[in-house]
Structures are given as C-alpha cells and as structure tokens.
Amino acid sequence: MTSKDVQKVVPFEGSKLSKKEQMASMFNDIAGRYDFMNHFMSLGIDVWWRKVALRKLKPLAPKTLLDVATGTGDVAIMAQKMLNPDRITGIDISEGMLEIGREKVAKAGFSDKITLQTGDSETISFPDATFDAITAAFGVRNFENLEKGLGEMCRVLKPGGMAVILEFSNPTAFPVKQLYNFYFRYITPTIGKLVARNKAAYSYLPSSVKEMPQGQEMCDILKKVGFQDVTCKTLTFGICSVYCATR
C-alpha cells in the first residue's frame, strides 16, 4: 500500500471527474444520512474513537484548532466540549455536509467558537504556523493527494503543535480480520444501498480503507512531509488507528 494506491480509489469508476470532485459530490448526496450511518454501522463506537483521539490533545491545551475534513462537525463540537479552545475552524469540500454541521454547531450553542467553512485540505487557506492543533477524523484517505494534504496540515501547524489523525485500518488478527472483511465487503454496501440509498459511497469505503497506508507506513509518510515524534495506536482490535505527530 502506498499513498498513490489510495489516491486511485474513487467512488465512481469511469467518471471523468477528479477524485476531489467525486468526493464532494458523494458526500453532498449522503450528507443527510451520514451521521446516522456512522453510528449505526459502528454500533456507536465511533464516538469513543473520537474521544480517545481528542484526549491526546488535552496536555497541549490548544487555543486554536483546525479540524480538517470536518464533515458534519462531530469532532469540532466534541473538541469544544472536551478542550474548550478559543477558536475552532473546520474545513471540508462538501457544502452539503457543512450545512448540517453548522446547524449542529448552532444547536450546541458554539456558533461563537466554531466556524465551519468550505476548504480544500490540499491548499489550506491559512498562513504558516496558524494553529496550535489539527484534527482529522476519517478523512485523510479521501484526499486526492495524501502527501500534499498531510504536508499542508504540517505547514499550518505551529512549531510544537500537535496533529491527531483518526483513520480506519485493517485488522490482522484472526478472527477479527475475517469478520471485518466480510462485514465491509458484503454488509456495508448493502446497508449503504438500503439506508443511505447510495451503494457507491459505501462500496468506496472498504476499498479506500484497504488501500490506505497504515501503521509504520503511515508514520513514515507523516515524517516525510515534515512531522516529528510520530506515533500510532490501534483501537478496537486494529479496526481504527490514531496517529499523533508534532511539528
């Protein structure tokens, strides 16, 4: 697996649109059902994964935080509750997801603290060394150019700041590996078709996870683009991984 392998995985094979354009279209389409599908398919454990990732930032006590591929704002809202920074900015290429996220932010009473805006992770529109911390949950595998996106995250992070990346990974231990592969290959696309009415989106999910660099390989990529002190911790039998890195 390399960063180029995951870049080749797209939701709509044969489409003339770039991966970035396909991702925006796909997430716009499933935005209204995205949160339900996340919690339903993970049996709610995705909430715990996010909490584990955000706890990594508690010793840093960041005042400014960037949430990359923020989607509907779950991590941004949870970060505000757990870390209480002065300002959180969330960026995403899907305006459909952001609209739902802004409604959630307002309902949580954080509109004065959290701003969600359209933004491309590979050309982040902030100066160098802007943020104390950066988060990205289940989004980096969707980058059109993984190394470029990670490099941009490093660029806008302040020296001494920390990036925390939460991403799916492929378990290796029996029988978790076999059960996981069966669920992802057969059950996930079926649920996506019936519930989210978008089989392509939930067929893309297992394909992108399969090709995503993980473990030491992902750590090496993070170091290559400029990060330091890179660590990886697997969660739930290796279904998910938390990467921490400083600038």
C-alpha positions in Angstrom: 0.0 0.0 0.0 1.2 3.5 -0.9 -0.2 6.9 -0.8 -0.7 6.6 -4.6 -2.7 3.4 -4.2 -5.4 5.1 -2.1 -5.5 8.1 -4.4 -6.6 5.8 -7.3 -9.6 4.6 -5.3 -12.7 6.6 -6.3 -16.4 6.3 -5.6 -17.5 6.4 -9.3 -15.3 4.3 -11.6 -15.3 5.6 -15.1 -16.3 9.1 -14.1 -14.3 11.9 -15.8 -14.5 13.9 -12.5 -11.4 14.1 -10.4 -11.3 12.2 -7.1 -11.8 15.5 -5.2 -14.9 16.4 -7.3 -16.3 12.8 -6.9 -15.8 13.0 -3.1 -17.6 16.4 -2.9 -20.5 15.0 -4.9 -20.7 11.8 -2.9 -20.7 13.5 0.4 -23.3 16.1 -0.7 -25.5 13.2 -1.7 -25.3 11.3 1.6 -25.0 14.3 3.9 -28.5 13.9 5.4 -27.8 10.3 6.4 -24.1 10.5 7.1 -24.3 10.8 10.9 -26.9 8.0 11.3 -24.9 5.7 9.1 -21.7 6.3 11.0 -23.2 5.5 14.4 -25.3 2.6 13.0 -22.5 0.8 11.2 -20.0 1.2 14.0 -22.6 0.4 16.8 -21.8 3.8 18.2 -18.2 3.0 18.9 -17.1 5.8 16.6 -18.0 8.3 19.3 -15.5 6.6 21.7 -12.8 6.6 19.0 -13.2 10.4 18.6 -12.9 10.9 22.4 -9.7 8.8 22.5 -8.2 10.9 19.8 -9.1 14.2 21.3 -7.7 13.2 24.7 -4.3 13.2 23.1 -4.6 17.0 22.9 -5.5 17.6 26.5 -2.0 18.1 27.8 -1.4 20.7 25.0 -4.5 22.7 25.9 -4.7 24.2 22.4 -6.2 27.7 22.0 -6.7 27.4 18.2 -7.7 24.2 16.4 -8.2 23.3 12.8 -10.5 20.3 12.0 -9.7 19.0 8.5 -12.4 17.2 6.6 -14.7 18.3 9.3 -17.8 16.9 7.6 -20.9 17.5 9.8 -18.7 18.9 12.6 -18.8 16.0 15.1 -15.1 16.3 16.0 -15.2 20.1 16.2 -18.2 20.1 18.6 -16.6 17.3 20.7 -13.3 19.2 20.8 -15.0 22.3 22.0 -16.7 20.4 24.8 -13.5 18.5 25.8 -10.7 21.0 25.2 -12.5 24.4 25.3 -10.2 26.2 22.9 -10.8 29.9 22.0 -11.5 29.1 18.3 -12.1 26.0 16.2 -12.2 26.2 12.4 -13.5 23.2 10.4 -12.9 22.9 6.7 -14.5 20.5 4.2 -15.1 20.3 0.4 -18.7 19.2 0.8 -21.0 22.2 1.4 -23.9 19.7 2.0 -22.0 18.3 5.0 -21.1 21.7 6.2 -24.7 22.9 6.2 -25.7 20.1 8.5 -22.6 20.8 10.6 -23.5 24.5 11.1 -27.0 23.5 12.3 -25.4 21.2 14.8 -22.9 23.8 16.0 -25.7 26.4 16.5 -27.9 23.8 18.3 -24.9 23.1 20.6 -24.5 26.8 21.3 -21.0 27.1 19.9 -21.5 29.4 16.9 -19.3 32.0 18.6 -16.5 29.4 18.9 -16.7 27.1 15.9 -16.6 28.2 12.3 -17.2 25.6 9.5 -16.2 26.7 6.0 -15.6 25.3 2.6 -12.0 24.4 2.2 -9.6 22.2 0.3 -7.2 20.2 2.6 -4.6 20.2 -0.1 -4.5 24.0 -0.4 -5.4 25.1 3.1 -6.1 28.9 3.0 -4.3 29.9 6.2 -0.8 31.2 6.7 2.1 29.0 8.0 2.0 28.2 11.7 -1.5 29.3 12.4 -3.0 26.6 14.6 -2.0 25.0 17.9 -3.5 21.7 17.0 -5.1 20.0 14.0 -7.5 17.1 13.9 -8.7 14.9 11.0 -11.2 12.0 11.6 -11.8 9.5 8.8 -10.9 12.0 6.1 -7.3 11.8 5.1 -7.9 8.6 3.0 -10.2 10.7 0.9 -7.5 13.2 -0.1 -6.8 13.3 -3.8 -3.1 13.6 -2.9 -2.4 12.2 0.5 1.1 13.6 1.0 0.1 17.0 -0.2 -2.8 17.2 2.2 -0.7 16.0 5.1 2.0 18.4 4.2 -0.5 21.3 4.2 -1.6 20.2 7.7 2.0 20.3 8.8 2.6 23.7 7.3 -0.3 25.5 9.1 0.6 23.9 12.4 2.6 25.9 14.9 6.0 24.6 15.9 5.4 22.4 19.0 1.8 21.9 17.9 0.2 18.5 17.5 -1.8 16.9 14.8 -4.1 14.0 15.6 -5.4 11.8 12.8 -8.1 9.2 13.3 -8.5 6.7 10.4 -9.8 3.2 9.7 -7.2 0.5 9.4 -7.2 -3.2 8.5 -7.1 -5.7 11.5 -4.7 -8.6 11.1 -5.6 -11.0 13.9 -7.9 -14.0 13.5 -10.9 -14.0 13.6 -11.4 -10.2 13.6 -9.7 -9.8 10.2 -12.1 -12.3 8.6 -15.2 -10.9 10.2 -14.2 -7.3 9.4 -13.5 -8.1 5.8 -16.9 -9.9 5.4 -18.8 -7.0 7.0 -17.0 -4.4 4.9 -17.2 -6.3 1.7 -20.8 -7.5 1.8 -22.8 -5.9 4.6 -21.6 -2.3 4.4 -22.5 -1.8 0.7 -25.9 -3.4 1.2 -26.7 -1.1 4.2 -25.5 1.8 2.2 -27.9 0.9 -0.7 -30.9 0.3 1.5 -30.5 3.0 4.2 -28.3 5.8 2.6 -29.6 5.0 -0.9 -26.0 5.3 -2.2 -24.3 1.9 -2.7 -21.3 3.5 -4.4 -20.4 5.6 -1.3 -20.4 2.5 1.0 -18.6 0.4 -1.6 -15.9 3.1 -1.8 -15.4 2.9 2.0 -14.0 -0.6 2.2 -11.9 -0.1 -1.0 -10.3 3.1 0.3 -9.6 1.6 3.7 -8.0 -1.5 2.1 -5.6 0.7 0.1 -4.8 3.3 2.8 -1.3 3.3 4.2 -1.3 2.4 7.9 0.9 1.7 10.8 4.5 2.2 10.2 4.0 3.1 6.6 1.6 5.9 7.5 4.1 7.1 10.2 6.8 7.2 7.6 4.7 9.4 5.3 3.9 11.8 8.1 7.7 12.1 8.8 8.4 12.6 5.1 6.1 15.6 4.9 7.7 17.3 8.0 6.1 15.9 11.1 8.1 14.7 14.1 7.5 12.4 17.1 5.0 10.4 15.1 3.2 7.6 17.0 0.4 5.2 16.1 -2.1 3.5 18.4 -4.6 0.9 17.2 -8.1 0.7 18.6 -10.8 -2.0 18.7 -8.6 -4.9 17.5 -7.0 -2.8 14.8 -10.2 -1.5 13.2 -9.1 2.0 13.8 -5.8 3.9 14.3 -4.9 7.1 16.0 -1.8 8.9 14.7 -0.2 11.7 16.7 2.5 13.9 15.3 4.1 17.2 16.2 5.8 19.9 14.1 
